[in-house]
Amino acid sequence: MDALELAGEIRGRDVERDRRWYSALVADWLHPGQQEIDARARSALSDVLAPLLLDPSSHERAISFLAELSEQWILGSRDDACLAEIADWLDQTGVTIGTSLRLANRVAWASRGLATPVTDLVTRDRDPSSVGALFLVATALERRRFLFQGSGLLDAIEELSTLSSYYPSLAYVRAMRAFALLLGGTRHDIPQALSFVEEAWADLSEPEAVGAVRDVCLHALWVGSRIPDQGEVLLHYCDLDAQTAHSVGLRPDRVIALFRKAGAYRMLGRYEEAIEILDALVNRLQGSSEFVRTFSEQVIREREINQLGMSLDGLKSDFDVARERLEATEAKMTRSEARLGEIEHQGLTRNVQIISMFTAAVAFAVGIASISTKTGSSPLAAVLVSCALGVGLLGFVFLIYLVTRTREEVEPFKSAGKLTWTVVGSILALMLSIVAVAAAFIR
C-alpha cells in the first residue's frame, strides 16, 4: 500500500466505528520491528497526514490515525526520540493547540511507562509558544498525571519554569499544578489548589486548550480527597461544564466529563444516578484501542464500587431500623423493671410499716404495764412516762414511715424545708425532755 492508497483508506473510514481498524492499519503500514519503521512513519506524516489534517472533512480521521501512528512509533522504538520529529512536524503543519493537546493525551497514555526527563523532551532552543513545544510539555505532564505522580508532576513544572517563564503561566500548566497539589499536597495546599482550578477554568485566552484544561481540572477535583465537601465541589464543576460546553466549542456529553460526574454522585451517596451514567458510558465505548480497553475497565470498576456502596447503604438502613427497634425494646424493659422495682419496694415497705406499728403497739402496752407496776405510788408520774413513751414510739413509727417511702411519696415533704423539720424535731425533743424531768420530780 502506497501513500495515496493509505490516504484513500483513511478518508473512507468512520472514526467512531473503526478504531480497531486504525490500529491494524497503522501496524500494517509501519511494520513494527523492521528497519524502515522510522522512514515509513515520516512518510506518513509528510505525504498522508498533513493534507488530511488541513481538510475539515477528514480532520478527525487524520487525528485518529496520527494518534495511532505516534503511539506505535514510540512503542516500536522504545524511546522518545521520535517525539521531537512529531513536534517539528506539528509546527510545520500549522495544527491548532487543541489538536496538539489531544495528540499528546493519547501518546502520553500509551507511553506513560517512559520516564524521560522534561528537559530531555523540551529544549531551550524551542519556541515555548509553539504548538510543537506545547505538545512535548503536555506529553511529559500527562504521563505523570496518568501515573498519579504528584511530586514528580510538581518537579516537572519547576523544571519547565527554568526553561521559560512562559510555561507556568499557561492555564493548562496551572491546572496540572492544581492536580499535583490536590493529589499529594497537604490540607494547607487545598485553598491554593482550588484557586488554581478556578483561575485555569476561567482562562479562555486559548480557546483550543479549554477542553484539555477542563479535563485536568475535573481530574484534580476527582482525586482531591482532602477537599471539604469534595462531592459537592466536583458536581458543581461538572454541572458548570455541561452548561457552558457549547459556548466554548465542547460537547457536554464527553465521556471523561460524564465519568467525573458519576464519581461526584458516588461521593454524595447518589449511587443509582451514578450507575445510570456509567451504564450509558459502557454502551458508548467502542473499539479495541489501549485507551478504550483501559477506560472501559475503569468504568466497570467504578460501577462495581457504586453497586457496593448502594448495598452497604441498604445494610446500614436495615441496621438503623433494627437499632431503633432494639432501643425502643430496651426502653420498654427499663420502664418495666423500674415499675417492678417500685411494686416490690412498696410491698416491702408495707410489711415494714405493719411490723413497726405492731411492734410499737406491743412496746407501748408492755411499757405502760411496766410503768404501772413500778410507779404505782404516783399515778401522775405513770401517766407522764407513758406519754413520753408513746410520743417516742410515735416518732419511731414516723421515722420508719419516712425511710420506707418512695421518692414520689417523699417529694411533698421536701417542700416543707429543712427549717420546718428542725423546728418539729426540736419541739419533739423538748416535749420528751419535759416529760422525763417532770416524771423524775414527781417520784
C-alpha positions in Angstrom: 0.0 0.0 0.0 1.4 3.4 -1.1 0.8 6.8 0.4 -2.2 7.5 -2.0 -3.9 4.3 -1.1 -3.3 4.9 2.6 -4.9 8.4 2.3 -7.8 6.9 0.5 -8.3 4.3 3.2 -8.2 6.9 5.9 -10.8 9.2 4.2 -13.2 6.3 3.7 -13.5 5.2 7.4 -15.8 6.1 10.2 -13.7 7.3 13.2 -16.1 6.2 15.9 -16.7 2.7 14.5 -13.3 1.9 13.1 -10.8 2.5 15.9 -9.8 -1.2 15.7 -9.2 -0.7 12.0 -6.9 2.3 12.5 -4.7 0.4 14.9 -4.4 -2.5 12.5 -3.8 -0.2 9.5 -1.0 1.6 11.4 0.6 -1.6 12.4 0.5 -2.8 8.8 1.9 0.4 7.5 4.8 0.7 10.0 5.8 -3.0 10.1 7.0 -2.7 13.8 10.4 -4.2 14.5 11.7 -3.7 11.0 14.4 -1.2 10.0 12.1 1.0 7.9 9.7 2.0 10.7 11.1 5.5 11.1 11.2 6.1 7.3 7.6 5.0 6.8 6.4 7.0 9.9 8.0 10.1 8.4 6.5 9.4 5.1 3.0 9.1 6.6 3.5 12.4 8.4 4.6 14.3 5.3 2.7 12.7 2.5 -0.5 11.5 4.1 -1.5 13.2 7.3 -0.6 16.8 6.6 -3.2 17.3 3.8 -5.8 15.2 5.7 -5.4 17.3 8.8 -6.0 20.6 6.9 -9.1 19.2 5.3 -12.1 19.7 7.7 -13.9 16.6 6.2 -11.0 14.3 7.1 -9.6 16.1 10.1 -11.0 13.8 12.8 -9.9 10.7 10.8 -6.4 12.1 10.4 -6.2 12.7 14.2 -7.1 9.1 15.0 -4.6 7.8 12.5 -1.9 10.2 13.8 -2.6 9.2 17.4 -2.2 5.5 16.5 0.9 6.3 14.4 2.6 8.2 17.3 1.8 5.5 19.8 3.1 2.7 17.8 6.1 4.6 16.6 7.1 5.3 20.2 6.4 1.8 21.4 8.2 0.3 18.4 11.4 2.4 19.0 11.0 2.1 22.8 12.2 5.7 23.4 11.1 9.3 22.8 13.5 10.1 20.0 10.6 10.4 17.6 8.7 12.9 19.7 10.9 15.8 18.6 10.2 14.9 15.0 6.5 14.9 15.6 6.7 18.2 17.4 8.6 19.8 14.5 6.0 18.3 12.0 3.2 19.8 14.1 4.9 23.3 13.9 5.3 22.9 10.1 1.8 21.7 9.5 0.2 24.5 11.5 -2.3 22.5 13.5 -4.1 24.1 16.4 -3.2 23.9 20.1 -6.3 21.7 20.7 -5.1 19.2 18.2 -1.6 19.0 19.7 -3.1 18.6 23.3 -5.4 15.8 22.1 -2.5 14.1 20.4 -0.3 14.5 23.5 -3.0 13.0 25.7 -3.3 9.9 23.5 0.5 9.5 23.2 1.1 10.0 26.9 -1.5 7.4 27.8 0.0 4.8 25.6 3.6 5.6 26.6 3.1 6.5 30.3 5.7 4.0 31.4 8.5 6.1 29.8 10.1 8.4 32.4 12.0 10.7 30.1 13.0 13.9 32.0 11.2 17.1 30.9 14.5 18.9 29.9 15.3 16.0 27.6 12.0 16.4 25.8 11.7 20.2 25.8 14.8 22.1 24.8 15.7 25.8 25.4 16.1 26.5 21.7 12.4 25.6 21.0 9.9 28.5 20.9 7.8 28.0 24.1 4.7 29.4 22.5 4.8 27.0 19.5 2.4 24.1 19.1 5.2 21.6 19.0 6.6 22.8 22.3 3.2 22.6 24.0 2.9 19.0 22.6 6.1 18.0 24.2 5.2 19.7 27.5 1.8 18.1 27.6 3.2 14.7 26.8 5.6 14.9 29.8 3.0 16.2 32.2 0.2 13.9 31.1 2.4 10.8 31.7 2.9 11.8 35.3 -0.8 12.7 35.7 -1.8 9.3 34.4 0.5 7.6 36.9 -0.7 9.8 39.8 2.8 11.1 40.4 2.1 14.3 42.4 5.6 15.1 43.5 7.0 14.2 40.1 4.5 16.4 38.4 5.5 19.4 40.6 9.1 18.7 39.9 8.4 18.7 36.1 6.6 22.0 36.3 9.5 23.5 38.2 11.9 22.2 35.5 9.7 23.9 32.9 9.9 27.2 34.7 13.7 27.0 34.4 13.4 26.7 30.7 11.0 29.5 30.2 8.7 31.6 32.4 6.0 31.3 29.7 5.2 27.6 30.6 4.0 28.2 34.2 1.7 31.0 33.0 -0.3 28.6 30.8 -3.8 27.7 32.1 -3.0 24.1 31.2 0.1 24.1 33.4 -1.7 25.8 36.2 -4.4 23.1 36.1 -1.6 20.5 36.3 -0.2 22.2 39.3 -3.6 22.1 41.0 -3.8 18.4 40.2 -0.4 17.8 41.8 -1.3 19.8 45.0 -4.7 18.1 45.4 -3.2 14.7 44.9 0.0 14.8 47.0 -0.2 18.1 49.0 -1.4 18.8 52.5 -4.6 20.3 53.8 -2.9 23.7 53.8 -2.4 23.4 50.0 -6.1 23.0 49.3 -7.1 26.7 49.1 -4.2 27.4 46.7 -5.0 24.4 44.6 -8.7 25.3 44.4 -7.7 28.9 43.3 -5.6 27.4 40.6 -8.6 25.3 39.4 -10.8 28.4 39.4 -8.3 30.5 37.5 -7.5 27.9 34.9 -11.2 27.1 34.4 -12.0 30.8 33.8 -9.0 31.4 31.5 -10.3 31.4 27.9 -7.2 33.0 26.3 -6.5 29.8 24.4 -10.0 28.6 23.3 -8.5 25.4 21.7 -7.0 24.4 25.0 -10.2 24.7 27.1 -11.1 21.0 26.7 -7.8 19.8 27.9 -7.8 22.3 30.8 -11.2 21.3 31.9 -10.3 17.6 31.7 -7.3 18.2 34.1 -9.4 20.4 36.5 -12.1 17.8 36.8 -9.5 15.1 37.3 -7.8 17.2 40.0 -11.1 17.6 41.9 -11.8 13.9 41.5 -8.6 12.9 43.2 -8.7 15.7 45.8 -10.0 13.6 48.7 -8.8 16.3 51.2 -11.2 18.9 49.8 -14.1 19.7 52.2 -17.4 18.6 50.6 -15.5 17.1 47.7 -18.5 15.6 46.0 -20.4 18.9 46.0 -17.4 20.8 44.6 -16.8 18.2 41.8 -20.5 18.1 40.9 -20.6 21.9 40.8 -17.9 22.0 38.2 -19.4 19.1 36.2 -22.7 20.9 36.0 -20.9 24.1 35.1 -19.1 22.2 32.3 -22.3 20.9 30.9 -24.0 24.3 31.0 -21.1 26.1 29.2 -19.7 23.4 27.0 -21.4 24.6 23.8 -20.2 28.2 24.4 -16.5 27.1 24.3 -16.9 24.6 21.4 -17.1 21.4 23.5 -19.6 18.6 23.7 -21.4 18.4 27.1 -21.6 14.6 27.0 -17.9 13.9 26.7 -17.1 10.5 28.2 -14.4 11.8 30.6 -16.7 14.6 31.9 -19.6 12.2 32.5 -17.2 9.7 34.2 -16.2 12.5 36.7 -19.9 13.4 37.3 -20.5 9.7 38.1 -17.7 10.0 40.6 -19.3 13.1 42.2 -22.6 11.3 42.5 -20.8 8.4 44.3 -19.1 10.7 46.7 -22.6 12.2 47.6 -24.1 8.7 48.0 -26.3 9.1 44.9 -25.4 5.6 43.6 -28.4 5.0 41.3 -27.7 8.2 39.3 -24.0 7.3 39.1 -24.8 3.8 37.8 -27.2 5.2 35.2 -24.4 7.4 33.8 -21.8 4.5 33.9 -24.2 2.1 32.0 -24.6 4.7 29.3 -20.8 5.1 29.0 -20.2 1.4 28.6 -22.6 1.4 25.7 -20.8 4.3 24.1 -17.3 2.8 24.2 -16.3 1.0 21.1 -13.1 -0.3 19.5 -10.0 -2.0 20.9 -7.5 0.7 21.3 -5.5 0.8 24.5 -7.4 3.8 25.8 -10.8 2.2 25.2 -9.8 -1.0 26.9 -8.4 0.7 30.0 -11.2 3.3 30.2 -13.8 0.5 29.9 -12.1 -1.3 32.9 -12.3 2.0 34.9 -15.9 2.5 34.2 -16.8 -1.1 35.1 -14.8 -0.8 38.3 -16.5 2.4 39.2 -19.8 0.8 38.6 -18.9 -2.1 41.0 -17.9 0.5 43.7 -21.3 2.2 43.3 -23.1 -1.1 43.5 -21.2 -2.0 46.6 -22.0 1.4 48.1 -25.7 1.0 47.4 -25.6 -2.4 49.0 -23.9 -1.0 52.1 -26.4 1.8 52.3 -29.2 -0.8 52.3 -27.5 -2.7 55.1 -26.9 0.5 57.0 -30.6 1.4 56.7 -31.6 -2.1 57.9 -29.2 -1.8 60.8 -30.6 1.6 61.7 -34.1 0.3 61.8 -33.1 -2.7 63.9 -31.1 -0.5 66.2 -34.2 1.8 66.7 -36.3 -1.2 67.5 -33.8 -2.5 69.9 -33.5 0.8 71.6 -37.3 1.0 71.9 -37.5 -2.5 73.4 -34.7 -1.7 75.8 -36.6 1.4 76.9 -39.7 -0.6 77.5 -37.8 -3.2 79.5 -36.2 -0.4 81.6 -39.6 1.1 82.4 -41.0 -2.4 83.2 -38.0 -3.1 85.5 -38.4 0.2 87.2 -42.2 -0.4 87.7 -41.5 -3.9 89.1 -38.9 -2.4 91.5 -41.4 0.1 92.7 -44.0 -2.6 93.3 -41.5 -4.7 95.2 -40.4 -1.7 97.2 -44.0 -0.8 98.0 -44.8 -4.3 99.2 -41.6 -4.4 101.3 -42.4 -1.0 102.9 -45.9 -2.0 103.7 -44.7 -5.1 105.6 -42.1 -3.0 107.4 -44.8 -0.4 108.4 -47.2 -3.1 109.7 -44.4 -4.8 111.7 -43.1 -1.5 113.0 -46.6 -0.3 114.1 -47.4 -3.7 115.6 -44.1 -3.6 117.4 -44.7 0.0 118.6 -48.2 -1.0 119.9 -46.8 -4.0 121.8 -44.0 -2.0 123.1 -46.5 0.7 124.2 -48.7 -1.8 126.0 -45.7 -3.5 127.7 -44.2 -0.2 128.7 -47.5 1.0 130.2 -47.8 -2.2 132.2 -44.3 -1.9 133.4 -44.7 1.7 134.4 -47.9 0.9 136.2 -46.2 -1.6 138.4 -43.1 0.5 139.1 -44.7 3.8 139.6 -47.8 2.8 141.4 -47.2 5.4 144.2 -47.6 8.2 141.7 -50.3 7.9 139.0 -49.3 11.3 137.5 -45.7 10.0 137.0 -47.0 6.9 135.4 -49.2 9.0 133.0 -46.3 11.3 132.1 -43.8 8.5 131.5 -46.5 6.7 129.5 -47.0 9.9 127.4 -43.2 10.1 126.9 -43.0 6.5 125.8 -46.0 7.0 123.4 -44.5 10.1 121.9 -41.2 8.3 121.4 -42.8 5.3 119.8 -44.9 7.5 117.5 -41.7 9.3 116.5 -40.1 5.9 115.8 -43.1 4.9 113.6 -42.9 8.2 111.7 -39.2 7.7 111.1 -39.9 4.2 109.7 -42.5 5.8 107.5 -40.1 8.3 106.1 -37.3 5.8 105.5 -39.5 3.4 103.6 -41.3 5.9 101.3 -40.6 6.1 97.6 -39.1 9.2 96.0 -42.6 10.3 94.7 -44.1 9.9 98.2 -41.4 11.8 100.0 -41.3 14.7 97.5 -44.2 16.6 99.1 -42.4 16.5 102.5 -39.3 18.1 101.0 -41.2 21.3 100.2 -41.5 21.9 104.0 -37.8 22.7 104.1 -35.0 21.9 106.5 -36.1 24.7 108.9 -39.6 23.2 109.4 -38.2 19.7 110.1 -35.6 21.2 112.5 -38.4 23.0 114.5 -40.6 19.9 114.6 -37.6 17.8 115.8 -36.7 20.4 118.4 -40.3 20.6 119.8 -40.5 16.8 119.9 -37.2 16.6 121.8 -38.2 19.4 124.2 -41.5 17.6 125.0 -39.7 14.3 125.7 -37.3 16.2 128.0 -40.0 18.0 129.9 -42.0 14.8 130.4 -38.9 12.9 131.6 -37.9 15.7 134.0 -41.4 16.0 135.4 -41.6 12.3 136.0 -38.3 12.4 137.9 -39.5 15.2 140.3 -42.9 13.6 140.8 -41.2 10.4 142.1 
